[in-house]
Amino acid sequence: MKLTRRELCASAALGAAAANAQTGGPDWAAVREAFPWLKNKLWLTAADYHPVGIHSLKAMERYLNSRVYGPGENS
């Protein structure tokens, strides 16, 4: 069976809607907490840059600590 792009997108949208209906949908407040910049700005595209989440910031801090202090309890 050959699937058109339109049919694929429609089925993906239906699947996402069904998953959100079962789980109650995404917790947008939690997303905004993980991306503080989103509290002040609406992102409609990520073509040139995008906000960095708290989880990425913490990972970068751990990496830089390991580069500054070497491996061990600070990494």
PDB file with SEQRES, HELIX, SHEET and CRYST1 records, atoms N, CA, C and O in Angstrom:
SEQRES   1 A   75  MET LYS LEU THR ARG ARG GLU LEU CYS ALA SER ALA ALA          
SEQRES   2 A   75  LEU GLY ALA ALA ALA ALA ASN ALA GLN THR GLY GLY PRO          
SEQRES   3 A   75  ASP TRP ALA ALA VAL ARG GLU ALA PHE PRO TRP LEU LYS          
SEQRES   4 A   75  ASN LYS LEU TRP LEU THR ALA ALA ASP TYR HIS PRO VAL          
SEQRES   5 A   75  GLY ILE HIS SER LEU LYS ALA MET GLU ARG TYR LEU ASN          
SEQRES   6 A   75  SER ARG VAL TYR GLY PRO GLY GLU ASN SER                      
HELIX    1 AA1 ARG A    5  THR A   23  1                                  19    
HELIX    2 AA2 TRP A   28  ALA A   34  1                                   7    
HELIX    3 AA3 PRO A   36  LYS A   39  5                                   4    
HELIX    4 AA4 ILE A   54  TYR A   69  1                                  16    
CRYST1    1.000    1.000    1.000  90.00  90.00  90.00 P 1           1          
ATOM      1  N   MET A   1       0.844  -1.180   0.000  1.00  0.00           N  
ATOM      2  CA  MET A   1       0.000   0.000   0.000  1.00  0.00           C  
ATOM      3  C   MET A   1       0.888   1.242   0.000  1.00  0.00           C  
ATOM      4  O   MET A   1       1.820   1.359   0.795  1.00  0.00           O  
ATOM      5  N   LYS A   2       0.585   2.143  -0.889  1.00  0.00           N  
ATOM      6  CA  LYS A   2       1.333   3.386  -0.969  1.00  0.00           C  
ATOM      7  C   LYS A   2       0.603   4.458  -0.178  1.00  0.00           C  
ATOM      8  O   LYS A   2      -0.604   4.647  -0.327  1.00  0.00           O  
ATOM      9  N   LEU A   3       1.352   5.156   0.664  1.00  0.00           N  
ATOM     10  CA  LEU A   3       0.788   6.174   1.535  1.00  0.00           C  
ATOM     11  C   LEU A   3       1.227   7.546   1.035  1.00  0.00           C  
ATOM     12  O   LEU A   3       2.413   7.777   0.802  1.00  0.00           O  
ATOM     13  N   THR A   4       0.272   8.447   0.871  1.00  0.00           N  
ATOM     14  CA  THR A   4       0.645   9.796   0.454  1.00  0.00           C  
ATOM     15  C   THR A   4       1.135  10.582   1.669  1.00  0.00           C  
ATOM     16  O   THR A   4       0.899  10.190   2.812  1.00  0.00           O  
ATOM     17  N   ARG A   5       1.801  11.665   1.413  1.00  0.00           N  
ATOM     18  CA  ARG A   5       2.290  12.518   2.498  1.00  0.00           C  
ATOM     19  C   ARG A   5       1.122  13.040   3.331  1.00  0.00           C  
ATOM     20  O   ARG A   5       1.204  13.089   4.558  1.00  0.00           O  
ATOM     21  N   ARG A   6       0.050  13.425   2.670  1.00  0.00           N  
ATOM     22  CA  ARG A   6      -1.131  13.931   3.368  1.00  0.00           C  
ATOM     23  C   ARG A   6      -1.731  12.858   4.280  1.00  0.00           C  
ATOM     24  O   ARG A   6      -2.121  13.156   5.409  1.00  0.00           O  
ATOM     25  N   GLU A   7      -1.808  11.627   3.806  1.00  0.00           N  
ATOM     26  CA  GLU A   7      -2.341  10.527   4.621  1.00  0.00           C  
ATOM     27  C   GLU A   7      -1.427  10.231   5.807  1.00  0.00           C  
ATOM     28  O   GLU A   7      -1.904   9.961   6.909  1.00  0.00           O  
ATOM     29  N   LEU A   8      -0.120  10.283   5.584  1.00  0.00           N  
ATOM     30  CA  LEU A   8       0.838  10.055   6.665  1.00  0.00           C  
ATOM     31  C   LEU A   8       0.688  11.117   7.750  1.00  0.00           C  
ATOM     32  O   LEU A   8       0.634  10.792   8.936  1.00  0.00           O  
ATOM     33  N   CYS A   9       0.621  12.375   7.348  1.00  0.00           N  
ATOM     34  CA  CYS A   9       0.471  13.463   8.323  1.00  0.00           C  
ATOM     35  C   CYS A   9      -0.852  13.347   9.080  1.00  0.00           C  
ATOM     36  O   CYS A   9      -0.900  13.573  10.289  1.00  0.00           O  
ATOM     37  N   ALA A  10      -1.906  13.000   8.382  1.00  0.00           N  
ATOM     38  CA  ALA A  10      -3.215  12.857   9.029  1.00  0.00           C  
ATOM     39  C   ALA A  10      -3.197  11.719  10.038  1.00  0.00           C  
ATOM     40  O   ALA A  10      -3.740  11.856  11.134  1.00  0.00           O  
ATOM     41  N   SER A  11      -2.579  10.596   9.682  1.00  0.00           N  
ATOM     42  CA  SER A  11      -2.539   9.463  10.616  1.00  0.00           C  
ATOM     43  C   SER A  11      -1.648   9.783  11.809  1.00  0.00           C  
ATOM     44  O   SER A  11      -1.952   9.375  12.930  1.00  0.00           O  
ATOM     45  N   ALA A  12      -0.551  10.506  11.585  1.00  0.00           N  
ATOM     46  CA  ALA A  12       0.324  10.899  12.697  1.00  0.00           C  
ATOM     47  C   ALA A  12      -0.414  11.842  13.635  1.00  0.00           C  
ATOM     48  O   ALA A  12      -0.295  11.727  14.855  1.00  0.00           O  
ATOM     49  N   ALA A  13      -1.168  12.765  13.078  1.00  0.00           N  
ATOM     50  CA  ALA A  13      -1.932  13.706  13.906  1.00  0.00           C  
ATOM     51  C   ALA A  13      -3.001  12.976  14.711  1.00  0.00           C  
ATOM     52  O   ALA A  13      -3.230  13.302  15.875  1.00  0.00           O  
ATOM     53  N   LEU A  14      -3.648  12.004  14.109  1.00  0.00           N  
ATOM     54  CA  LEU A  14      -4.654  11.222  14.838  1.00  0.00           C  
ATOM     55  C   LEU A  14      -4.015  10.419  15.959  1.00  0.00           C  
ATOM     56  O   LEU A  14      -4.565  10.329  17.057  1.00  0.00           O  
ATOM     57  N   GLY A  15      -2.855   9.838  15.683  1.00  0.00           N  
ATOM     58  CA  GLY A  15      -2.152   9.076  16.716  1.00  0.00           C  
ATOM     59  C   GLY A  15      -1.727   9.956  17.873  1.00  0.00           C  
ATOM     60  O   GLY A  15      -1.852   9.561  19.032  1.00  0.00           O  
ATOM     61  N   ALA A  16      -1.225  11.147  17.572  1.00  0.00           N  
ATOM     62  CA  ALA A  16      -0.820  12.078  18.632  1.00  0.00           C  
ATOM     63  C   ALA A  16      -2.023  12.536  19.433  1.00  0.00           C  
ATOM     64  O   ALA A  16      -1.950  12.647  20.657  1.00  0.00           O  
ATOM     65  N   ALA A  17      -3.128  12.803  18.756  1.00  0.00           N  
ATOM     66  CA  ALA A  17      -4.344  13.233  19.457  1.00  0.00           C  
ATOM     67  C   ALA A  17      -4.849  12.123  20.372  1.00  0.00           C  
ATOM     68  O   ALA A  17      -5.292  12.395  21.488  1.00  0.00           O  
ATOM     69  N   ALA A  18      -4.789  10.893  19.916  1.00  0.00           N  
ATOM     70  CA  ALA A  18      -5.234   9.765  20.748  1.00  0.00           C  
ATOM     71  C   ALA A  18      -4.322   9.600  21.958  1.00  0.00           C  
ATOM     72  O   ALA A  18      -4.801   9.345  23.063  1.00  0.00           O  
ATOM     73  N   ALA A  19      -3.025   9.741  21.761  1.00  0.00           N  
ATOM     74  CA  ALA A  19      -2.081   9.619  22.877  1.00  0.00           C  
ATOM     75  C   ALA A  19      -2.303  10.734  23.893  1.00  0.00           C  
ATOM     76  O   ALA A  19      -2.261  10.490  25.099  1.00  0.00           O  
ATOM     77  N   ASN A  20      -2.539  11.954  23.418  1.00  0.00           N  
ATOM     78  CA  ASN A  20      -2.791  13.066  24.326  1.00  0.00           C  
ATOM     79  C   ASN A  20      -4.097  12.889  25.075  1.00  0.00           C  
ATOM     80  O   ASN A  20      -4.202  13.273  26.240  1.00  0.00           O  
ATOM     81  N   ALA A  21      -5.093  12.310  24.421  1.00  0.00           N  
ATOM     82  CA  ALA A  21      -6.372  12.087  25.084  1.00  0.00           C  
ATOM     83  C   ALA A  21      -6.223  11.080  26.222  1.00  0.00           C  
ATOM     84  O   ALA A  21      -6.884  11.204  27.253  1.00  0.00           O  
ATOM     85  N   GLN A  22      -5.368  10.098  26.041  1.00  0.00           N  
ATOM     86  CA  GLN A  22      -5.170   9.084  27.076  1.00  0.00           C  
ATOM     87  C   GLN A  22      -4.345   9.622  28.245  1.00  0.00           C  
ATOM     88  O   GLN A  22      -4.602   9.277  29.398  1.00  0.00           O  
ATOM     89  N   THR A  23      -3.364  10.458  27.952  1.00  0.00           N  
ATOM     90  CA  THR A  23      -2.475  10.948  29.005  1.00  0.00           C  
ATOM     91  C   THR A  23      -2.896  12.302  29.548  1.00  0.00           C  
ATOM     92  O   THR A  23      -2.318  12.785  30.522  1.00  0.00           O  
ATOM     93  N   GLY A  24      -3.885  12.914  28.938  1.00  0.00           N  
ATOM     94  CA  GLY A  24      -4.292  14.248  29.364  1.00  0.00           C  
ATOM     95  C   GLY A  24      -3.503  15.335  28.660  1.00  0.00           C  
ATOM     96  O   GLY A  24      -3.678  16.516  28.963  1.00  0.00           O  
ATOM     97  N   GLY A  25      -2.643  14.966  27.729  1.00  0.00           N  
ATOM     98  CA  GLY A  25      -1.877  15.937  26.964  1.00  0.00           C  
ATOM     99  C   GLY A  25      -0.612  16.374  27.671  1.00  0.00           C  
ATOM    100  O   GLY A  25      -0.359  16.002  28.817  1.00  0.00           O  
ATOM    101  N   PRO A  26       0.178  17.173  26.968  1.00  0.00           N  
ATOM    102  CA  PRO A  26       1.438  17.634  27.561  1.00  0.00           C  
ATOM    103  C   PRO A  26       1.200  18.612  28.706  1.00  0.00           C  
ATOM    104  O   PRO A  26       0.208  19.341  28.719  1.00  0.00           O  
ATOM    105  N   ASP A  27       2.100  18.617  29.640  1.00  0.00           N  
ATOM    106  CA  ASP A  27       2.044  19.551  30.760  1.00  0.00           C  
ATOM    107  C   ASP A  27       2.829  20.790  30.345  1.00  0.00           C  
ATOM    108  O   ASP A  27       4.043  20.853  30.543  1.00  0.00           O  
ATOM    109  N   TRP A  28       2.144  21.772  29.772  1.00  0.00           N  
ATOM    110  CA  TRP A  28       2.813  22.950  29.232  1.00  0.00           C  
ATOM    111  C   TRP A  28       3.479  23.768  30.320  1.00  0.00           C  
ATOM    112  O   TRP A  28       4.495  24.412  30.057  1.00  0.00           O  
ATOM    113  N   ALA A  29       2.951  23.768  31.519  1.00  0.00           N  
ATOM    114  CA  ALA A  29       3.590  24.499  32.624  1.00  0.00           C  
ATOM    115  C   ALA A  29       4.970  23.903  32.914  1.00  0.00           C  
ATOM    116  O   ALA A  29       5.920  24.640  33.175  1.00  0.00           O  
ATOM    117  N   ALA A  30       5.081  22.588  32.872  1.00  0.00           N  
ATOM    118  CA  ALA A  30       6.370  21.930  33.098  1.00  0.00           C  
ATOM    119  C   ALA A  30       7.346  22.251  31.973  1.00  0.00           C  
ATOM    120  O   ALA A  30       8.538  22.439  32.217  1.00  0.00           O  
ATOM    121  N   VAL A  31       6.849  22.313  30.747  1.00  0.00           N  
ATOM    122  CA  VAL A  31       7.710  22.668  29.615  1.00  0.00           C  
ATOM    123  C   VAL A  31       8.243  24.082  29.799  1.00  0.00           C  
ATOM    124  O   VAL A  31       9.431  24.328  29.585  1.00  0.00           O  
ATOM    125  N   ARG A  32       7.388  25.007  30.189  1.00  0.00           N  
ATOM    126  CA  ARG A  32       7.831  26.388  30.393  1.00  0.00           C  
ATOM    127  C   ARG A  32       8.841  26.494  31.533  1.00  0.00           C  
ATOM    128  O   ARG A  32       9.748  27.326  31.483  1.00  0.00           O  
ATOM    129  N   GLU A  33       8.693  25.664  32.551  1.00  0.00           N  
ATOM    130  CA  GLU A  33       9.666  25.656  33.648  1.00  0.00           C  
ATOM    131  C   GLU A  33      11.018  25.142  33.178  1.00  0.00           C  
ATOM    132  O   GLU A  33      12.055  25.625  33.632  1.00  0.00           O  
ATOM    133  N   ALA A  34      11.019  24.168  32.272  1.00  0.00           N  
ATOM    134  CA  ALA A  34      12.267  23.600  31.763  1.00  0.00           C  
ATOM    135  C   ALA A  34      12.952  24.540  30.775  1.00  0.00           C  
ATOM    136  O   ALA A  34      14.156  24.425  30.550  1.00  0.00           O  
ATOM    137  N   PHE A  35      12.203  25.463  30.185  1.00  0.00           N  
ATOM    138  CA  PHE A  35      12.733  26.436  29.228  1.00  0.00           C  
ATOM    139  C   PHE A  35      12.328  27.834  29.681  1.00  0.00           C  
ATOM    140  O   PHE A  35      11.353  28.385  29.170  1.00  0.00           O  
ATOM    141  N   PRO A  36      13.058  28.418  30.632  1.00  0.00           N  
ATOM    142  CA  PRO A  36      12.661  29.703  31.221  1.00  0.00           C  
ATOM    143  C   PRO A  36      12.436  30.826  30.207  1.00  0.00           C  
ATOM    144  O   PRO A  36      11.593  31.696  30.423  1.00  0.00           O  
ATOM    145  N   TRP A  37      13.185  30.811  29.105  1.00  0.00           N  
ATOM    146  CA  TRP A  37      13.028  31.850  28.103  1.00  0.00           C  
ATOM    147  C   TRP A  37      11.616  31.850  27.525  1.00  0.00           C  
ATOM    148  O   TRP A  37      11.125  32.894  27.094  1.00  0.00           O  
ATOM    149  N   LEU A  38      10.955  30.689  27.512  1.00  0.00           N  
ATOM    150  CA  LEU A  38       9.609  30.586  26.951  1.00  0.00           C  
ATOM    151  C   LEU A  38       8.558  31.299  27.795  1.00  0.00           C  
ATOM    152  O   LEU A  38       7.430  31.499  27.343  1.00  0.00           O  
ATOM    153  N   LYS A  39       8.919  31.681  29.010  1.00  0.00           N  
ATOM    154  CA  LYS A  39       7.967  32.430  29.839  1.00  0.00           C  
ATOM    155  C   LYS A  39       7.747  33.829  29.275  1.00  0.00           C  
ATOM    156  O   LYS A  39       6.711  34.447  29.524  1.00  0.00           O  
ATOM    157  N   ASN A  40       8.725  34.329  28.512  1.00  0.00           N  
ATOM    158  CA  ASN A  40       8.659  35.690  27.993  1.00  0.00           C  
ATOM    159  C   ASN A  40       8.556  35.783  26.483  1.00  0.00           C  
ATOM    160  O   ASN A  40       8.330  36.867  25.944  1.00  0.00           O  
ATOM    161  N   LYS A  41       8.716  34.665  25.794  1.00  0.00           N  
ATOM    162  CA  LYS A  41       8.762  34.707  24.342  1.00  0.00           C  
ATOM    163  C   LYS A  41       8.060  33.489  23.759  1.00  0.00           C  
ATOM    164  O   LYS A  41       8.198  32.376  24.266  1.00  0.00           O  
ATOM    165  N   LEU A  42       7.314  33.712  22.703  1.00  0.00           N  
ATOM    166  CA  LEU A  42       6.653  32.629  21.986  1.00  0.00           C  
ATOM    167  C   LEU A  42       7.533  32.222  20.818  1.00  0.00           C  
ATOM    168  O   LEU A  42       7.893  33.057  19.988  1.00  0.00           O  
ATOM    169  N   TRP A  43       7.884  30.934  20.748  1.00  0.00           N  
ATOM    170  CA  TRP A  43       8.738  30.434  19.678  1.00  0.00           C  
ATOM    171  C   TRP A  43       7.884  29.796  18.610  1.00  0.00           C  
ATOM    172  O   TRP A  43       7.203  28.804  18.875  1.00  0.00           O  
ATOM    173  N   LEU A  44       7.904  30.340  17.412  1.00  0.00           N  
ATOM    174  CA  LEU A  44       7.142  29.770  16.307  1.00  0.00           C  
ATOM    175  C   LEU A  44       8.036  29.023  15.330  1.00  0.00           C  
ATOM    176  O   LEU A  44       7.543  28.260  14.498  1.00  0.00           O  
ATOM    177  N   THR A  45       9.331  29.233  15.420  1.00  0.00           N  
ATOM    178  CA  THR A  45      10.265  28.554  14.541  1.00  0.00           C  
ATOM    179  C   THR A  45      11.587  28.355  15.260  1.00  0.00           C  
ATOM    180  O   THR A  45      11.938  29.128  16.151  1.00  0.00           O  
ATOM    181  N   ALA A  46      12.296  27.351  14.886  1.00  0.00           N  
ATOM    182  CA  ALA A  46      13.619  27.111  15.458  1.00  0.00           C  
ATOM    183  C   ALA A  46      14.644  27.048  14.328  1.00  0.00           C  
ATOM    184  O   ALA A  46      15.651  26.350  14.437  1.00  0.00           O  
ATOM    185  N   ALA A  47      14.390  27.767  13.260  1.00  0.00           N  
ATOM    186  CA  ALA A  47      15.256  27.685  12.090  1.00  0.00           C  
ATOM    187  C   ALA A  47      16.646  28.242  12.352  1.00  0.00           C  
ATOM    188  O   ALA A  47      17.631  27.708  11.840  1.00  0.00           O  
ATOM    189  N   ASP A  48      16.741  29.306  13.139  1.00  0.00           N  
ATOM    190  CA  ASP A  48      18.056  29.889  13.349  1.00  0.00           C  
ATOM    191  C   ASP A  48      18.623  29.594  14.732  1.00  0.00           C  
ATOM    192  O   ASP A  48      19.828  29.375  14.856  1.00  0.00           O  
ATOM    193  N   TYR A  49      17.817  29.581  15.748  1.00  0.00           N  
ATOM    194  CA  TYR A  49      18.252  29.245  17.107  1.00  0.00           C  
ATOM    195  C   TYR A  49      17.027  28.880  17.934  1.00  0.00           C  
ATOM    196  O   TYR A  49      15.891  29.076  17.501  1.00  0.00           O  
ATOM    197  N   HIS A  50      17.260  28.368  19.085  1.00  0.00           N  
ATOM    198  CA  HIS A  50      16.150  27.962  19.939  1.00  0.00           C  
ATOM    199  C   HIS A  50      16.573  28.112  21.394  1.00  0.00           C  
ATOM    200  O   HIS A  50      17.765  28.170  21.694  1.00  0.00           O  
ATOM    201  N   PRO A  51      15.606  28.173  22.293  1.00  0.00           N  
ATOM    202  CA  PRO A  51      15.969  28.291  23.706  1.00  0.00           C  
ATOM    203  C   PRO A  51      16.613  27.007  24.215  1.00  0.00           C  
ATOM    204  O   PRO A  51      16.299  25.910  23.753  1.00  0.00           O  
ATOM    205  N   VAL A  52      17.512  27.166  25.167  1.00  0.00           N  
ATOM    206  CA  VAL A  52      18.181  26.024  25.781  1.00  0.00           C  
ATOM    207  C   VAL A  52      17.444  25.691  27.067  1.00  0.00           C  
ATOM    208  O   VAL A  52      17.147  26.579  27.866  1.00  0.00           O  
ATOM    209  N   GLY A  53      17.152  24.429  27.265  1.00  0.00           N  
ATOM    210  CA  GLY A  53      16.441  24.000  28.457  1.00  0.00           C  
ATOM    211  C   GLY A  53      17.355  23.868  29.665  1.00  0.00           C  
ATOM    212  O   GLY A  53      18.574  23.755  29.536  1.00  0.00           O  
ATOM    213  N   ILE A  54      16.744  23.883  30.834  1.00  0.00           N  
ATOM    214  CA  ILE A  54      17.478  23.726  32.092  1.00  0.00           C  
ATOM    215  C   ILE A  54      18.272  22.425  32.088  1.00  0.00           C  
ATOM    216  O   ILE A  54      19.409  22.392  32.560  1.00  0.00           O  
ATOM    217  N   HIS A  55      17.681  21.343  31.554  1.00  0.00           N  
ATOM    218  CA  HIS A  55      18.376  20.054  31.522  1.00  0.00           C  
ATOM    219  C   HIS A  55      19.663  20.137  30.693  1.00  0.00           C  
ATOM    220  O   HIS A  55      20.664  19.512  31.045  1.00  0.00           O  
ATOM    221  N   SER A  56      19.643  20.899  29.602  1.00  0.00           N  
ATOM    222  CA  SER A  56      20.855  21.072  28.795  1.00  0.00           C  
ATOM    223  C   SER A  56      21.879  21.933  29.516  1.00  0.00           C  
ATOM    224  O   SER A  56      23.078  21.665  29.449  1.00  0.00           O  
ATOM    225  N   LEU A  57      21.412  22.960  30.199  1.00  0.00           N  
ATOM    226  CA  LEU A  57      22.310  23.819  30.977  1.00  0.00           C  
ATOM    227  C   LEU A  57      23.048  23.000  32.034  1.00  0.00           C  
ATOM    228  O   LEU A  57      24.259  23.145  32.198  1.00  0.00           O  
ATOM    229  N   LYS A  58      22.331  22.152  32.742  1.00  0.00           N  
ATOM    230  CA  LYS A  58      22.961  21.332  33.791  1.00  0.00           C  
ATOM    231  C   LYS A  58      23.973  20.365  33.192  1.00  0.00           C  
ATOM    232  O   LYS A  58      25.031  20.136  33.778  1.00  0.00           O  
ATOM    233  N   ALA A  59      23.664  19.799  32.041  1.00  0.00           N  
ATOM    234  CA  ALA A  59      24.605  18.892  31.382  1.00  0.00           C  
ATOM    235  C   ALA A  59      25.864  19.638  30.951  1.00  0.00           C  
ATOM    236  O   ALA A  59      26.973  19.124  31.097  1.00  0.00           O  
ATOM    237  N   MET A  60      25.693  20.856  30.418  1.00  0.00           N  
ATOM    238  CA  MET A  60      26.864  21.649  30.023  1.00  0.00           C  
ATOM    239  C   MET A  60      27.703  22.036  31.242  1.00  0.00           C  
ATOM    240  O   MET A  60      28.932  22.042  31.173  1.00  0.00           O  
ATOM    241  N   GLU A  61      27.047  22.357  32.353  1.00  0.00           N  
ATOM    242  CA  GLU A  61      27.790  22.685  33.573  1.00  0.00           C  
ATOM    243  C   GLU A  61      28.597  21.486  34.070  1.00  0.00           C  
ATOM    244  O   GLU A  61      29.749  21.639  34.477  1.00  0.00           O  
ATOM    245  N   ARG A  62      27.995  20.290  34.037  1.00  0.00           N  
ATOM    246  CA  ARG A  62      28.732  19.087  34.452  1.00  0.00           C  
ATOM    247  C   ARG A  62      29.930  18.845  33.543  1.00  0.00           C  
ATOM    248  O   ARG A  62      31.018  18.507  34.009  1.00  0.00           O  
ATOM    249  N   TYR A  63      29.722  19.020  32.248  1.00  0.00           N  
ATOM    250  CA  TYR A  63      30.820  18.828  31.296  1.00  0.00           C  
ATOM    251  C   TYR A  63      31.952  19.821  31.560  1.00  0.00           C  
ATOM    252  O   TYR A  63      33.122  19.440  31.615  1.00  0.00           O  
ATOM    253  N   LEU A  64      31.595  21.095  31.721  1.00  0.00           N  
ATOM    254  CA  LEU A  64      32.629  22.108  31.952  1.00  0.00           C  
ATOM    255  C   LEU A  64      33.345  21.879  33.272  1.00  0.00           C  
ATOM    256  O   LEU A  64      34.554  22.095  33.354  1.00  0.00           O  
ATOM    257  N   ASN A  65      32.638  21.449  34.303  1.00  0.00           N  
ATOM    258  CA  ASN A  65      33.287  21.119  35.571  1.00  0.00           C  
ATOM    259  C   ASN A  65      34.311  20.006  35.392  1.00  0.00           C  
ATOM    260  O   ASN A  65      35.400  20.058  35.963  1.00  0.00           O  
ATOM    261  N   SER A  66      33.958  19.001  34.597  1.00  0.00           N  
ATOM    262  CA  SER A  66      34.909  17.906  34.379  1.00  0.00           C  
ATOM    263  C   SER A  66      36.116  18.382  33.576  1.00  0.00           C  
ATOM    264  O   SER A  66      37.216  17.861  33.760  1.00  0.00           O  
ATOM    265  N   ARG A  67      35.935  19.362  32.688  1.00  0.00           N  
ATOM    266  CA  ARG A  67      37.052  19.900  31.915  1.00  0.00           C  
ATOM    267  C   ARG A  67      37.941  20.790  32.780  1.00  0.00           C  
ATOM    268  O   ARG A  67      39.154  20.829  32.577  1.00  0.00           O  
ATOM    269  N   VAL A  68      37.359  21.500  33.734  1.00  0.00           N  
ATOM    270  CA  VAL A  68      38.129  22.388  34.606  1.00  0.00           C  
ATOM    271  C   VAL A  68      38.822  21.612  35.711  1.00  0.00           C  
ATOM    272  O   VAL A  68      40.012  21.809  35.957  1.00  0.00           O  
ATOM    273  N   TYR A  69      38.080  20.721  36.387  1.00  0.00           N  
ATOM    274  CA  TYR A  69      38.593  20.035  37.569  1.00  0.00           C  
ATOM    275  C   TYR A  69      39.068  18.619  37.303  1.00  0.00           C  
ATOM    276  O   TYR A  69      39.684  17.998  38.168  1.00  0.00           O  
ATOM    277  N   GLY A  70      38.791  18.111  36.132  1.00  0.00           N  
ATOM    278  CA  GLY A  70      39.138  16.741  35.798  1.00  0.00           C  
ATOM    279  C   GLY A  70      38.044  15.785  36.268  1.00  0.00           C  
ATOM    280  O   GLY A  70      37.126  16.193  36.979  1.00  0.00           O  
ATOM    281  N   PRO A  71      38.136  14.524  35.875  1.00  0.00           N  
ATOM    282  CA  PRO A  71      37.109  13.564  36.255  1.00  0.00           C  
ATOM    283  C   PRO A  71      37.128  13.320  37.767  1.00  0.00           C  
ATOM    284  O   PRO A  71      38.152  13.486  38.430  1.00  0.00           O  
ATOM    285  N   GLY A  72      35.990  12.932  38.277  1.00  0.00           N  
ATOM    286  CA  GLY A  72      35.899  12.656  39.700  1.00  0.00           C  
ATOM    287  C   GLY A  72      34.563  13.111  40.254  1.00  0.00           C  
ATOM    288  O   GLY A  72      33.554  13.127  39.548  1.00  0.00           O  
ATOM    289  N   GLU A  73      34.569  13.474  41.507  1.00  0.00           N  
ATOM    290  CA  GLU A  73      33.301  13.814  42.168  1.00  0.00           C  
ATOM    291  C   GLU A  73      32.677  15.078  41.638  1.00  0.00           C  
ATOM    292  O   GLU A  73      31.479  15.276  41.840  1.00  0.00           O  
ATOM    293  N   ASN A  74      33.421  15.959  40.963  1.00  0.00           N  
ATOM    294  CA  ASN A  74      32.868  17.188  40.398  1.00  0.00           C  
ATOM    295  C   ASN A  74      32.258  16.985  39.018  1.00  0.00           C  
ATOM    296  O   ASN A  74      31.621  17.892  38.482  1.00  0.00           O  
ATOM    297  N   SER A  75      32.447  15.803  38.438  1.00  0.00           N  
ATOM    298  CA  SER A  75      31.968  15.604  37.062  1.00  0.00           C  
ATOM    299  C   SER A  75      30.577  15.016  37.058  1.00  0.00           C  
ATOM    300  O   SER A  75      30.010  14.778  35.992  1.00  0.00           O  
TER     301      SER A  75                                                      
END                                                                             
